[in-house]
Amino acid sequence: MISALLLLYSNLLSLVLAGALAEYHFFENFGDKLHDYSGHAGYATNGKSADQFSFKGAIFTDRGAYFEGPNTAITLPSNNITGNYFLLPQEFSIAFWVNLKGYNEYDKKGYKNTNESLLFIRYLDKDNYFYISATKDNQLKLSINNSTKTYSKNLDKLVPNSWQYIVLTLDNKSTFILEALNETKSILTLDYEYSESSKKFVWFIGSSLLKKSSIQGFVWFFAILSDYKSISDYYTDSSTNCWFNDMLCSKPCYPAFKYKGDSYCIDGSMNISTNAYGEHCIGYCHNSCKDDICLDCNCKFESCTIIDKNINCICPEGSNTYWDDKDGKCKSFECPDLCKRCSSLGVCYECSSDLMELVDNKCYCKDDYLLDGEECKFADCTKLCNKCFFDKCIDCNDENSSPISNTCECNIEYYLKNGVCTKCGNLCSRCNDEKCEMCFDKNMHIKNKNCECNSGYYLEGKKCLPYSCGSLCLKCDSRVCLECVNEHMHSINTHCKCDNGYYLNETTCYEKTCGSLCSNCKLGVCEECIDQNMYAINDNCKCKTGYYLNETKCLPEPCGSLCYYCNLGECYNCIDKNMHIISNDCECNDRFYLDKTSCFPCTSNCIKCNSQGCEICDSEKGYNLVDSKCVCPAGFIDSNGCYSGAFSVVISITSANQISLSFSEMLLSNLNVEDVQIIIANASYYIENITSTDNQTFVITVDADFTKVNAANVEIKFLRAIKSASGSLLIVSSDIKVKNSIAKANKYSQTNNEKVASSAKAISRAFIAISISAGLLTGLSCLWTLMNTLQIISLMPLNSIDYPPTTIQFLTSFGNINLVPNILVFIFGSGNDATAYLESRRYGFQTSIILINSATYIISLIISMILVPCFYFGSKSQYTSISKKCSERLADYRYNYFIRFWIQGYLDLVALSFIQLKSKFVFETLWIIGAIASVGILVLAFSTVPIFIYWTNFNLNKIITGDEQFLNRWGSFYEEFKNNRKFWSTQFYTIFFIRRMMFALTQAFLNSNLELQASMNIAGSVFQLAYVIFYMPQKERKLFYSEIIGEVCTIEVMFVSTLFLSYTDDASRNVFETIIIVSVLATMVIQIGISIYSAMDPLKNLIKSLKGRMKINSNASLSKFPTSAKIQPIKEDMIVTDLADNTNSSIIVGNEKN
């Protein structure tokens, strides 16, 4: 039945592509007869050997029909099933998919080709025809000839050896348009309207008419269309899918062939001796082959196709046959009534008689003929008659008419109007053109178009009766009955009616009776029943609720076997407490199952179960049924419901004895006093209130007596499951205590560690001030090393490690040393909605906005930028010393200042950017600006390392040789280092930037894995320490030692911080806290000592230089100093005077000249 399916598809396609008059698929259909896929059954013929023409046929290939010229043709049909000839309409389109070879003067057999090769021709005689040809100049030519004139037009877009979609259209009856789709078009306008009336037209694809050669090349597809828009059914603008081999489609084709909703590039070998894949056929084939199947059709009906690698015959359309794969032949099928030829879908093509015509796929007799059996016979009747038998009408067209002789007449109350029987007016029996001519009753008269009763008569049905009483009235007066014939009657106007409870039988009223269950009936209403367990309803009785009828008795309905107490068929108590009553029986309650006569509970979260296990789980809570058990999906937490994840809470005590609960996610509902229980050892208390501004951080205020308590631990117990807005569950269930091991009460004196931390904070600030002062004398290198160490240490609390509050206060103090106040807080405020994420809030950030948090850097940069014009105008000063200093500062600003600014601000700015982007989104202008700035900072931060590595490698020779011009610009990266061990000795700042980026990333994104966070931070510090020890890159030993000391201190603080994860007792935590404070202070003392020691030699040289200047001023013989003298520091920390203008290059010391 595969071929039948093919025909089914073809017919369905013809319904969709309704514009196709004829359609041929040479790429899938082959044989002497070519199937018309339009559904119009216009079979084409391969070649022609009759009449006055004789052409040989095309060769069928898997790329379509191949025309090898010069005398090759496919003959198009002269008629189709719906007509005995084929005439083109006055608007049509002819569409081809072709691949033509380039022009050769001789074909492969040595015959000389003409200058034009026919692609298509429509031919009546030598004076009337039109055709499309390919010229030797690789142009398409359209030529139209009538008996008086020849019209022609060329199209120069014929591309040899390439698939093209060519369309010829007749538009507006006189305009021919020839185009190659997606390329160009040519328009030829006639001075007359083209039309066809002769039935002798013939037409061909190819041929050698007009003494021209046939084309050489492939024709894939051909169609005649009734409208131009239908050409889009066979092409799309482009495609990258190949028909044969997608490997060949490296580029899209323009246009592409459209087939069954998809589009394809037509590819494959153009060699006629092989198939599309370039393979030779196996054995001898009259035509070519597809795969290993010869395209030779031996079917009876001479038309074939290949389906599932088998040749299938195509039965002739309209022959009432279909192809049966099982029997290998065409089998007939029945057409609809009166149809002679039809499709396999029952679409009729031809009626059984010429006296019939097709209307909506049905055959009807033509006008003046009537159907007699299966024949149409001439009807000698009027048009009002629908069916005649010779000269006698037997059926009328109008339902309100009746046959009379050889015609029909309208029934009473109807008249004929415009061939239709139309109803007369009211009560009118005969009328003419809406005018009443006769009434139904003689006692009526005509009024307007209607009839009404005469005076003294009343209307009953369609008759007018005189005023009188009805037959049941014994005595009547005018229109009122005075006495009825039966005592159980009463009068209503002129009639009589039986009383209630009686019914009329002829002229007598009889009392109504009741049903068989009624023992006392009165006037058809039952007043008493035959059984006490019945009740009366209307004229009969029914059993009471709980009883059923057994013949004439109402017996109690029985109760079920699970009913413990039953009365009158109604159950009052069950045998099990876990049952409930339903329909006089009992069943187990929800979440219980019945086993024999007892109900047992289902497993947790099971709604319906049996003795074998659960049948239905509680899906609203997220449970799934697995092996008769209710379980949560993988990755979900089971806590009286399935939750997609878990979140945590951090508990701390504020300085005002308030308990802070910081949840990692926003809660689903508010936290109330009754949801928590607080236990404070050795203290009496009660909870005053719980407050929150964001449903994520809650503050519990307690009223407690701490008069006898120096320090107390607080235990929090959650009395219900705590859920987040995202559906996660708090990792601490409702029955487990949460303990804050360092909770403190503030109504007592400071502990030793608090005093140490407070003192250490003050001392550290003093030490930093001393270090800055010393740095002003010796250069800022030692100061930078100290600040780099303190910068990392100050950001250590930006994680989830449970530091004691004093440790947090001490460490964060190094990050709060601001020489410039944060005025942006006063401008924008810190209490906006842009709340920072949990760990950064604990650190001390009140907002996530980077524009506020980085105010120190912003203000410093602004002040520095303000100095630029000052230095510029100073460089133009007439005072040489001022001009020179300002020029040097301005040059330094261009390069080194901003490089140093980025080096020192790198870690802080990256960390603040992560805080901005990781925190909750707030739709505010300031937050959005900050987010954009954060992204820009992070892009610059991540690109710094590759840019620095590339820049160093590119200028490595200048760095190693100490190129003065280069180092004047970029010295901040290289001048403090030896740069003596090739490339990696110059990469201190590569390690510096990588280590700080890794630290910022771990602090921001690894707070859920503190062990991994600590390990990566320690590894980063160890790596930088190893680099410094191995390469010893610093020029000065004091910087080398300072760098090692700073890294050792950082590693120690990081390592001790990890101990807070394992040891939670107060004694251990106090020891760890002390170690951190002492280590940091010791490092600062050593660093400051190095800075002071480094400042001694420059101080001595400065004093010595001042003394020398005093001696020079006291020498009277020396009137003035050279104008260009300048003081320069050199590597040996000595100060010399260079007299550039002195031609002898003398060195002046006192009054002596050497």
Buried (B, 14 or more C-beta within 10 A) or exposed (E): EEBBEBBBEBBEBBEEBEBBBBBBBBBBBBBBBBBBBBBBBBBBBBBBEEEEBEBBBBBBBBBBBBBBBBBBBBBBBBBBBEEEEBEBEBBBBBBBBBBBBEBEEEBEEEEEBBEBBBBBBBBBEEEBBBBBBBBBEBBBBBBBBBEEEEBEBBBEBBEBEEBBBBBBBBBEEBBBBBBBBBBEEBEBEBEEEBEBEEEEBBBBBBBBBBEBBBBBBBBBBBBBBBBBEBBEBBBBEBBBBBBBEEEBBEEBBBBBBBBEEEBBBBBBBBEBEBBBBEEEBEEEBEBBBBEEBBBBBEBEBBBBBBBEEEBBBBBBBBBBBBBBBEEEEBEEEEBEEBBBBBBBEEBBBBBBBEBBBBEEEBBBBEEEBBBBEEBBBEBBBBEBBBBBEEEEBEEBBBEBBBBEEBBBBBBEBBBBEEEBBBEBBBBBBBBEEEEBEBBBBEBBEBEEEBBBBEEEBBBEEBBBBEEEBBEBBBEBEEEEBEEBBBEBBEBEEBBBBBBEBBBBEEEBBEBBEBBEBBBEBEBBBBEEBBBEBBBBEEBBBBBBEBBEBEEEBBBBBEBBEBBEEBEEBBBEEBBBEBBEBEEBBBBBBEBBBBEEEBBBEBEEBBBBBEEEBBBEBBEEBBBBBEEBBBBBEEEBBBBEBBBBBBBBBBBBBBEEBBBBBBBBBBBEEEBEEEBBEBBBEEBEBEBEEBEBEEBBBBBBBBEBEBEEBEBBBBBBBBEBBBBBEEBBBBBBBBEEEBEBBBBBBBEBEEBEBBEBBBEBBEBBEEBBEBBBBBBEBBBBBBBBBBBBBBBBBBBBBBBBBBBBBBBBBBBBBBBEBEEEEBEBBEEBEBEBEBBBBBBBBBBBBBBBBBBBBBBBBBBBBEEEEEBBEEBBEBBEBEEEEEBBBBBEBBBBBEBBBBBBBBBBBBBBBBBBBBBBBBBBEBEEEBBEEBBEBBEEBBEBBEEBBEEBBEEBEEBBEBBBEEBEEBBBBBBBBBBBBBBEEEEBBBBBBBBBBBBBBBBBBBBBEBBEEBEEBBBBBBBBBBBBBEBBEEBBBBBBEBBBBBBBBBBBBBBBBBBBBBBBEEEEEBEEBBBBBBBBBEBBBEBBEBBBBBBBEBBEBBEEBEEEBEEBEEEBEEEEEBEEBBEEEEEEEEEEEEBEBBBEEEEEEEEBEEEEEE
